[in-house]
Amino acid sequence: MKKTSILFVFYCLFFVQLFAQQKISKPDSLAIVSKLFKQQADWNKGDIDAFMEGYLKSDKLVFSGSSGPIYGWEATKERYKKNYSNRLLMGTLSFDVLNLIKLSPTVAQLQGKFHLAREISDTSGFFTIIWLKLDNQWLIVSDHTSSSQ
């Protein structure tokens, strides 16, 4: 009986996962990727305020990095401004999109790679971003970024 229950749970999880991911439309894909690359351009101009416009302005926003989660738009912005307080620290950012899937009509997940070229030392790593579509606009609601160096 216990084995049957475990198999049933496994099959349920498998089928939920199989059907939960939907093909993302071209307009949604372009909107998300365009916003991501606008953030890249804003960062490379040294404009953290403009960079933050890609994030949901809410206490529900979560940024997870090596020091753990930070909750809220303001706290996330303060973290960026503290850790990247000048152009030398900001360097030049580049993104590569590795995968983009739609989880629901209003939620998408993007996996990517970043590289930050700086005079002091380069850094790179990976990120997973959850996007939420509100008022026909895609915004980041969760950002998990980790350095691979």
N, C-alpha and C positions, 0 to 999 in steps of 0.2 A: 504493500500500500504506500509506504514512504517513497519507494523508487518511482511509482506511478505519479505521485504528487510532484516530485522533483522534475520528472520528464514533462509533465503538464506545464509547470511554471517555465521551464526552458523553452518549450514550443511557443508559449504565449509571448515571452520576451522576444523570441526570434521573429515572430510574425509582426509584432508591434514595430520592431526596429525596421523590418523589411518594408512595411507600408508607411512608416512615419516620414521617411525621406522622399521628397518629391523633386522632380526636375524643376530647376529654377528657370523662370522665364528670362528671355534676353533683356527686356527692359529692367527687370529687378537686378539681374546680374550686372548690367552696365551701371545702374544707379549705385550699387554697393561698391563696385570696384572704382568708379569715378570718385566717390566720396573718400575712399581709402587713399587714392593717389593725390587728391586735393590735400589731405592731411600730410602726406609726404612733402608736397610742395610748400605748405604752410610751415612745416618744421624746418625745412631747408632755407626758408626766409627768416628764421628765428622768431616766428610768431606763434607762441604757444597758445595765446587766446584764440586765434583762428583755428589752430590744430584741434582745440577742444570742442569746436562746433560740430565735430563728427560724433560726439558722445551725447547720450541722453542726459538732459539737464534735470537730474533727479537724485534723490537719496538712494534710489534703487540701483543706480549704477555701481558696479563692482570692478575694480582693477586688482588683479592678482599678479604679483611679481615675487621675486626672491625673498622679500621681507614680509610676505603674507598679504591678505586682502585689505584693500582700502575701499570704504563705502562712500558713495556720494560724488557728485560732479565737482563740487568745490574742493573736497579733499583730494580728489584725483588731480585737479588742476594745480593745487598747492604742491603736491608731490612732484609733478613735472617741473614746476618753477624752482623748487628747492634743489632737485637733483640735476637739473640742466639750466643753471642760472646764467650761463653766458654762451656765446657762439662756440668757444673752444670745447666746452662740454657737450654742446648739441651736435657738433659735427655735421656730416651730411648723411641723411637717412635714405635708405632704399628698401622697398618692399618687393617681395615676390609672392604672388598668390599661388598656393599649392592645391587648394581644394575649396569649392564653394557649393554648399548644399542647402536646400530649402527644407526646413523641418516642419513648417506649417505655412499657411498663407501669409502670416505676419512675422515669422521667425526664420532666420537663416544663420548658418554657421560657416565661417571662413577660417581656414588654416593657412598660415603663411610663414614666410621667413623674412627676417629683417637683417640689415647690415648697417652699422653706424660707423662711418669712416671719420676718424678724428686724429689730429696731430698727436694727442697724448697717448692714445691706444685705440685701436679698432675693437668693436664688439659686434657680435651677431648672435642670432638665436631664432626661436620660433614663437609663434603666437596663435592662439585660437580666440576668435572674436565672435560673439553672439550679437546679431543685428536684429532690431525690432522695427517693424514698419508701423509708424504712427502718422496719421494725417498724410498718407501717401509719401512719406519720407523715411528712409532707412537711417537708423541711429544705433550706435554701439551701446549695448546695455551691460555687456560683460566682456572684459579683455583679460586674458591670461597670457602673459608674456614671460618667457624665460630665456636667459642668456645661455648659450652653449659653450661659452668660454669662461 
